[in-house]
Amino acid sequence: MKLASANFSDRLEPNIEIKGFPDGDQYVNIPDIKKIKGKKVEVYHRLYPEQDKKIIQAVFLLKTLKENGCRVDLVAPYLPYSRQDKRWKKGEPLSAEYICSLLKWAGAEKLTTFDCHFLKKTGEHFYGGLKIKNVSLSNPLIEYAEKKYGKLEVITPDMGAGYMVQGKGKSMKKERGEYLEGKEAYREIKKLEMDFDVKGKNILIIDDMISSGSTMIKAVENLKSGGAEKIICCATHGFFLKDSLKKLSGICEEVYVSNTIPTEVSKINFMDYL
């Protein structure tokens, strides 16, 4: 049986009740809990935006189903905290691992997600004790651009997303600096280099996500300096923080993403690839 929260209403009919108490606490209710007791259940619930609130909602849903004897698979197209899988400073948490462990504890037997940042490859994996099915949208993202623009040179802006162009393209090399001073946790881009020729070529830049857009903007600037012609930018997950969609749209041919996070430039339906 499928259970869908309201934040999946663009794809499925919601049948889970989720509200907020006046003080900000979260309330969830599964109206058909008696009918599904002891059964296999798929829960469709986005964990972004407002990831801390959405994760708590997921924990409440999973734990309630587990207590009613259900075997539960969670479908969450973007996994928050997935970029925090390493310690850069002493005293930092492995947030990605802790989130996966929490979902496992709450009752998730498997998480299905898309282009999970720390996995770097598709297929089934175990992380934080949780079985994760990582599905890549690289092929449909590339196919969309090539259908519209013809044959393109496909690149990623860093080696981390290299699996998205395996056998199909090249990767730039990125080096980040230390954390900047201030309230926001951000490590600036120290270097972004390429060792291949792009002069006169039409380029598709693909990545697992566009967040603040700093990496993608730097990549476009480098490609233009190298003499590239048309430049198209795409990613699986589009956050588009800090007005980055507007900035990118002003310096490249097109920007598009999937609807793992619904946006005005979502062109790929992730549900077609579950």
FENDA-V505817 format. One record per helix or strand of 2 or more residues. SS is the DSSP state (hx for helix, st for strand). FROM is the first residue (numbers start at 1). LEN is the number of residues. If there is no record, write none. Layout:
ss=SS from=FROM len=LEN
ss=SS from=FROM len=LEN
//
This chain:
ss=st from=2 len=3
ss=hx from=6 len=3
ss=st from=17 len=4
ss=st from=26 len=4
ss=hx from=33 len=4
ss=st from=40 len=5
ss=hx from=51 len=17
ss=st from=71 len=5
ss=hx from=95 len=12
ss=st from=108 len=7
ss=st from=123 len=5
ss=st from=130 len=6
ss=hx from=138 len=12
ss=st from=153 len=4
ss=hx from=159 len=7
ss=st from=169 len=3
ss=st from=173 len=7
ss=st from=187 len=7
ss=st from=203 len=8
ss=hx from=214 len=12
ss=st from=231 len=8
ss=hx from=244 len=6
ss=st from=254 len=5
ss=st from=266 len=3
ss=hx from=270 len=4
//
